[in-house]
Amino acid sequence: AISDRIEDVEPQVQAFLHIDLEYAKAQAKRIDQLPAHELERLPLAGVPIAIKDNMTTTAMPTTAGSKILEGFMAPYNATVVNRLEAAGAIIIGKTNLDEFAMGSSTEHSAYHVTRNPWDLERVPGGSSGGSAAAVAAQMVPAALGSDTGGSIRQPASYCGVTGFKPTYGRVSRYGLIAFASSLDQIGPLTRSVDDAWLLYQVIAGHDPFDATSLTQPVEPRTAEPVQWNQLRIGIPKEYDGEGLDPRVQERYHQVLSTLEAQGAKLIEISLPHTHYAIATYYLVAPAEASSNLSRFDGVRYGYRAQGNDLLEMYERTRAEGFGPEVIRRILLGTHALSAGYYDAYYLKAQKVRTLIRQDFETAFGQVDVILTPTTPDIAFKFGEKSQDPLQMYLSDVFTVTANLAGIPGISTPAGLISGIPVGIQWLGPALQENRLLQIARGFE
Ligand code: GLN
């Protein structure tokens, strides 16, 4: 039973911030009692699913991994939660994350770290580290994560699972605690591409509660295989070299040879503005975060500190409620947005963002899909990067570009390096999720 598995491995892995098996059992009972003709229509009937704890649930607390939201009970479910439950899924718990999804290792959670099930000395990646670890440790077959700069794909790569970030706007952000609203996207973490596809079909599609939700219809899943000899795969030269762990590079090159042997055409492409991606992302994301996090004032949500007057209460609440990485982002973001610096930093970053998007548009004129390593390295050890924010930021170099461009990306497992998983990343044109998933599935 799922509860036995959780009992066995969760004490070591600590993927969850909250587990509610009573709630899960009640849901399972409700589904069991449905008449057969209704059950048949539920694509996820009885499937246990874990939700990253930055998506709201009325049945369980939502903390976003922050002390400032300790004990917070949301008044409504995120749209994705409603859609999963309507499809018969059983939400069993909320998974750990870097505070407000800011990080790449889950070490920035205000509660505890999550361990990589492949090696408990190593991080699971982040910020959706709890979701990736829960799937990798086989506590659940699927989980939801959120991806602002790689937070689904990077932990998927580190934990040897599949992680899919759809096109920006495909999945409703209603009920997702906002980090950087123009980059945030919810997606599944699963053990196979087909499972990710199935979950995606359930959660995607227009939602009037999210102003940036796309209205284009979500096409049904296909069983059709890929015709490798008709496929043009773009290999961006900027993703293959400096800063890339030679062992990851070797695996990546082996994958490329295999694809070539299957008949795919590999085409070298250039995404020339990749070099500026980290700098651009770490201006845009903190700028939006600084604005989004202003709502945590001790009045409307969660934690409140004592103060002699209103201002002191605000200041103490935020100083005590936010962890150091979140405070760093607020400082970076407010600086980039402040008068006198706005043009030099924020506006400049927005312009480079456009160039990055154009790089992809040009590339997709030549190729069907782009293949890159997901991360420049494999899962690192606890503490290795947490003292040096810049080192941590650099592990996002291959993932942030998809968020800046709004395009879909998926990380799938590509074998092991000394017993530690490594992933590859497939990127596709906006709204071409089905094509992308079909290709990624063909190779897994
Ligand atoms: N690691 C990146 C950051 O810290 C991405 C996080 C994310 O995608 N939520 O901002």
Residues whose N, C-alpha, C, O or C-beta is under 5 A from the ligand:
A	BS01	LIG	A101 M102 G103 S104 G126 S127 S146 D147 T148 G149 G150 S151 D396
